[in-house]
Each structure stands twice: as structure tokens, then as C-alpha cells.
């Protein structure tokens, strides 16, 4: 043992698809402003996280202006 401890993962809201949880962890741990996704389970969490979850088309609309 090296004495290193595993990092504590950020708390995520309940998600219907367990495969989406790592993306939520990354966004939360990285203090992301937005998560770009077309995944319906992630998009359903828009109101439950501290960052925006938007589709790629919405991202392009906002940032191409």
C-alpha cells in the first residue's frame, strides 16, 4: 500500500441510466459550466444539477451567435 486514498466522488442526483453517472461525476468534479448531450436521461436532470445540460444543437445555437 502506498497510503493513497481513492478520491471521494461528488454526489449525483438519481439517474435512470447508471452508465450516465460517470459523466455527471466528471462534470461535477470539474466544476463544468455545461454538459453537452443528447441523452434523454441526462437531459431529464437539467433542473437537478448546478450546471447546464444541453443538446449539441442548442449549444451551437447559443455559441454561434
N, C-alpha and C positions, 0 to 999 in steps of 0.2 A: 504494500500500500504506500502511496506517495503522500497521503494526507490531504489530497484534493477532494473537495466535496462537489457533488453534482449541483449545478445551478438550480434554483427554485424557478419553476415555470410560472408565468403570470396566470392569474385566474381568468378563465374564459366563460362567457355565457353558455348555457346549454345549447348544443348544436346537434341537429338531427343526423349529420354525417360525421362520424369520427375521423374520417380522412381529411376533413377541413380544419381540425383543431390545430395541427402544426402551423398552418397559415395564420391563424389567429394568434398563436403564441409568438410567431415571428413579428407580426405587425405590432403587437403589444410590447414585446421586449425591445423592439427597435424604435418605439415611440413614433410609429408611422403616422403620416397625415392622411393617407388613403390606402386602401387595398382595392386593386382593380381585379374584378372577377365577374364572370357570367354565371357563376354557380348559384343556383336558386337557394340553397341552404345558407350560404354566406350572405347573400343579398337580403335574406329574411332577418338577419341580425343587425341591420343598419341602425336601428334605434337603441341597440343594447351595447354598443361599443363606443369608445372615446375617439374613434377616427372614422372617416368616411369609407363606406364600401360602395363602389360604383362600378357600373359596367364599362367596358372599353369604349363603347360608342359615346356614353355620357362623358367619359374622361376626355375624349377627343373634342367633343363639343365645347367643353369648358376651357380646355387648354390650347385650342387652336384659334381662339378669338384674339 
